[in-house]
């Protein structure tokens, strides 16, 4: 990915056709683009109605044009935005004209945001937050992404870095000037108490990582039960579409079928599985193996059996919480029931089941804030490494202060890698490749 020297352009709005299509241009040739398209003089940060013309003068469209002069733009470079009518032919004609401007080329995925990072307009956590904000489907995903995009997490990491730097400075001062009166005389009292507090704060934040993962990737619910217990019917009812095949033939479901639901702002991923029974059929046996694995790794298991069935509910031998559900209650309403009773034929009990699921979702989130949590494994890995360096520095009381100070430096380095202020090059290609073209 080339970051400097050329000018990039791309369609930055949604798919075509649309009411409005936004074409963004960034780089040193913005003024050449302005002249090439016959846009006339442009005032910074003013939306002006202009005729957009080919180099030869033929009219392409009438559009709102905005110019953002560097460094006061998203990328930190000169930026031009063309708000065109969203027809395919209109946009194609404009992009063809931009391609003919010297030193202009189509942007690669995430390149506008990459330039914003290169020009210190945002850090890596903010860049990742923008990517997550674009892909957010639920309210909680939006809130978590917004906290990153506006820099809340980056500021927290930088605060910890600054405090570690101060701790190291006090250690170095005592090492270099042990006889000076104005240098603190007790590193253990002045420094290590704060170092311990930083470690505690990182540990608390790191403990919220599972919360961030659930917001971003979903709260996983797996449905289990014997064949024809009503698992696929429940999945279809919740999805409000025929996501799974439903028949009276046992063993119809052979593989995992997952749907995503937005339940009161939370992403809940519900997985239908193969019926649990003894079988010699190879494909069905593999499906049962996958069902058990999905249940073992779920946040919640719905164990289903048909009302009136005298066999016990299926359970997974793990700490995963279960909700026991009696299905097809409309067929046998007078039968004894030991679980929640539902009917997908009539809708009876479904809302109560959804409330029970959401109660478990709420309990999973109650000990953390969804707005500030490390949602990416990259953050969690580096936070865990930083915490390890801090704890090792604390307990190494018999080692020289130089060694303990070095461990604090390594902790600060790990925090810097999260925001991209330290050794970011090996991360940038991976992070920005996740973006769509035009962002």
N, C-alpha and C positions, 0 to 999 in steps of 0.2 A: 504494500500500500504506500503510494507516494503521498507525502504529507504537505510538502511545500513546493513552490516554484510554478505549479500549474494551477489552473482554475477549474473547478469542478461544478457540475450541474446535475440535477435529477428532478424527477417528479416527486414532490415531498408529501403530497396528499394521498387520498385513498385511490382505489381502483376506478377505472373509467368504464363507462361514462359517469359523470357526476355533475352536480350543479356548478361547482367551482373546482378548478384544478390549480394547485400551487406548484410552480416550478421555481426551485431555489438555485441560485448561483453564488459561489463563494470563491474568492481568490483575487490575485492582483490584476486580472483582466476584466474585472467587472465594468470598468469604464469603457473598455473596448466593446463589450457586449452591449452596453447602453447605446453606443453609437451604431453598432451593427444592426440593432433592431429599431433604429430611428425613434428612440424614446424621448429625446430632448433632454433638457436640463432637469435634474431631480434634486429635491431638497431632502436632506436626511430625515428619516422617521416620519415622512409624510406620505399618505396614500393618495396617489395622483392617477387620474384616468388618462391613459395614453393609448395611442394606436401602435400596435405591434406589427412591424412590417418586415418582409424579407429584405435581404441586402439590396435587391433590385428595386424595392419600393412597393411591392405588392402587399396589400393589407392581409394580415393573418387573422387578427382579432383585436377587439377593444378590451383592455384589461386594466385593473388596478395594479399600479407598480409601486413598490416600496424599496427604498435604498437605506441600508444601515452601514454607516461609515465605520471603519475599524478605529479603535478596538471595541467600539460599543455595538457589538453584534454577537449572535450566538456563537459563531466560530472564532471571533476575535479578528476576522479578516473583513474586507469589504464584502458585503452581501447584497444581492439583488433578489427580490421576490416578485414573480409575475403571477397575479391572481386571474387566471384565464377562465373562459367558459370550458366546462369539463368534457368536451368531445374528443374522441380519439384522434380525429384528423387534425384538430386544432393543436393538441399537445404534440403530436408527431411532427407537425410542421415547425413548431417552435424548437423542439429538440434537434431537428435536422439543421436548423439555422445555427444553433449554439455549437453543434459539432463542427461547423465550418469556420468558427472563430479560432485563430491561431492560439495554441497553448491552452485550449479548453478541451476537457474530456468528461465523459460520464462518470459520476461518482460511484465508488464501490460501497458495499454495505457498511453502514456506520461511519462513513468517512467524514461527514459533517461534524458528528459528535467527537470523532477522533481529533479533528482539528481544534475543536473547542478545548479538549484536554491538552493538546500540544501547546496551545496558547494560554494555558492557565486560566481558562474561563470556568473550568470545573475539575473536580478530581474523579478518580475512578468510581468511587461509591456513588457520586452524583450521576455519572454516565450510566452505570448499571441501573440506577433508579429510573432514569429516563426510559431505558429499554423495558424495564418491568412495568412502568406506567403505561406504555403503549400496549403491552400485552395483557394488562389487568382486565379480568372479567368480573370480579366481585368487588364489593365495597371495601372489604378488608385488604384485598390485594392492592387496591388503589391507595388506601391509607399508608400501607407499608412502603409502597413504591414512592409515594409522595414524600415521606420522611427522608428517604435516600436522595431523591432528586433535588430537594431543597437544601441538602447539605447537613441535615441533623446528625447523621451517623459520622460523616467526615469530621465534623467539629468535635464529636466525642472522642474519636481516635486521636485527633491532633491534641486535644487537651491532655490525654494520657501521655502522649509523646512529650509534650512540654514539661509535664511533671517529672517524667523519668529523666529528661535532660537536666532539669534543675537538681534532681537528686545526684546525678553523676557529677554536676558542677561542684556541689558541696563536698563530695567525696574527693574530687581532684584538688579542691582548695585545701582540704586537710592534709592530703598527701604532699602537696607542693609547699605549703606554708604552715607547718605544724606549730611554729613558735609565734605566729602573728595573733595579736589579741582580738582582731576583728573577724577572725575565722571561727566558725562554730567549733566547739571543742568535742562535742559528742555526736559523731555521725549516727550512732545507734539510736539516739533519741530524736535527732532532727530529721534524719533521712529515712530510716527503716520503718518508722511508723507510717509515713506517707506511702512508701513502697508497698507495705502490706495492704494499705487501704486501696491502692491502685489495683493490686492483685484481686482483692475482694470484689471490686467493682467490675473488673473484667470477668471474673468467675460468674457473678450474677448475670451479666449481660450474655455470656456464653451459654448459660443455662436456658436462656430464652430462644436459643437456636432452633430447638424443636418447634417452638411456637411459630417462628418465622418460616420454617419449612412447611408447616401445616397451612399457613396463610397462603404461601406462594404455590405449593404443590398440591394442597388439598388434605382434608381429614378423610382417612381411608376407612371405608366400611365394607366388610366382606359378608356376603350372604352364604350360609351353609345349610345343609340338611340332606335328608335322604332323597332319592329320586321322586319326582312328582309331589314334592312338599310345597310347591308354589313359589319357588325361588324366582324363576324367570317371569312369572306373572307379576310378582311384586316389583321386579326391576322395570318391567314395561309400564306398570302403573305409575311409578315414580318418574319415569322418563317421559310419560305421556306420548309414547310412540312404541311400535313393535321392535324394540332393540334386540330382543332375544326370541328365538323360535319357541313356541309353546305347543306341546302335543301331549297326548295321554300315554305316549310311549316312554317308558323309563329310560334314562340315559341320553335324552335328546341333546342336552348341553354337554359338550365335550371340552370346551376351552373357556378361558376367562373372558367375560364380557363386562366392560367398565363404562359407566356413564358419569358425567360431571353434572352436578346440580348446584345452583346458587341458592343456598338456604339461609335467608336473613343476612346476606352479605358474606357468608362463609362458603368457600368451595368445598363441597363434600363429594368424594369419589366413591361410588357404590359399585361393587363388583359381584356379578353373578358367577356361580361356579358349578362344576359338575356335581351330580348327586353322589353322596358318600355311601358306598356299599362295597362288598367284596365282589370282585370281578376278575375273570381271566382274559377279558378283551383288552388288547394292548393299548389301543387309543383311549378307551375310557379310563383305563388305569393311569395313563399319563395325565388325563384331565383331573382325576381325583388327586394325584400327587400335586398338581398345580393349585388345586383348591385348598389343600391343607397348607401349602406354602404361603398362599395369599392370606389365609386366615391368621397364620402365625405372625405375619408382618403387618397386620391391620391395626388401626387405632380402636376399632370396635367391630365385634362380630354379631350379626343377626343370625341366630340359630332357629330355623323354621321346622315345624312338623305340622302335619294335617290334624285338624281338630278331631279328636276321637282316637288318634293313634296312641297305643299304649306303650310303645317303645320310648325310651328316654330321649331327651333332646341331645343332638350331637354337640360335643364340646371339644375345644382345642386345649391341649395340655400346655397352657402358657398363662401369662399374667394379663392377656388381652381380655378386656371386659366383654361380657356377652349380654345380649337382650334376647330372651326366649319368646318366640312368637308362634301362636296357634293360628293356622291359616284355614281358609275355606269354611269359616264359622257359619256362613249362610247355609251350608249343607247339613250341619249338625249343631244347631244352636243350643240344644239342651245338654250337650256333652260337657263333662267336667273339664275345666281349663286351668292350667297352671302357669300359663304365659299370657302375654298380651294377645287379645283376639282380634283378627282382622279378616276382611273379605275384599279381595280385589274385584270381585264381581259386583258388589254393592258399594264399595268404598268405606264400609264400616271399619272403624279403628285405625284407618291410615293416618289421619291427622294426629291422633294420639301417639302413633309410632314415630312420626316425624318429630313431634315435640320431645319424645324420649331421646331420639338421636341428637337433637339440638341441645338437650340438657347435657349430654356427654361432651358435645363440642364445646359448650360454654365452660364446663369444668376443666377441659384441657387448656383453655385460654385464661382461666381466672387468675393464675399466678404470674402473669406477664402482660406487658403492654404490646399490642399488635403494631403500634405505630413506630416502635423502636426495638428492632430485634435483628440479629444477623441472619438473613434469609438465604444466603448463599454459602455453599460448602467451602468456597475459597476463603471467605471471611472467617468461618468457624475454625478452619485449619490453622490460619495464621494467628487468630486470637488464642487458640490452645497452645501454640508454640510460644507466643509472648508470655502467657501465664506460666508456662513451664520454666522459662528463663528467669522470671521474677521470683518464683518459689525457690528455685535453685540458688539464686543470689541471697535470698533471705536465710536459708538454712546453712549456708556455707560460712558459718561464723568463725571457723578455724582457718579459713583461707585468706590470703592477702586481699586488701581492699581493691587492688587493681583487677583481680580476677572477678570479684563481685561486681565491680563497676562495668566490666566488659559484658557480663551477663545482662545488665540493665541496658547496655547499648544494643545487644542483640534483640531484646524485647522491643525496644523502640523501633528497630529496623523492621521487625515483623509488622508492627502497627503501620509503619510507613508504606509497606508493600500493599496493604489493604487500600490505601488511598491513592497509591501510585507515585508517591514522592520518593520512593526508594526502589531501584532496580525494576522498573515497570516493563521493560522491553519484552521480556518473555511472556508477559500476560496480555499485551495489547492486541495481538492478532486474534487470540481466542475470544476476548471480551467483545471487541467491536465487530467480529464476524457474526455475532448473534443479532445485530441490528438489521432492520430492513434498509433497502436502498432509499436514499433521500433523507435519512436521519443521521 
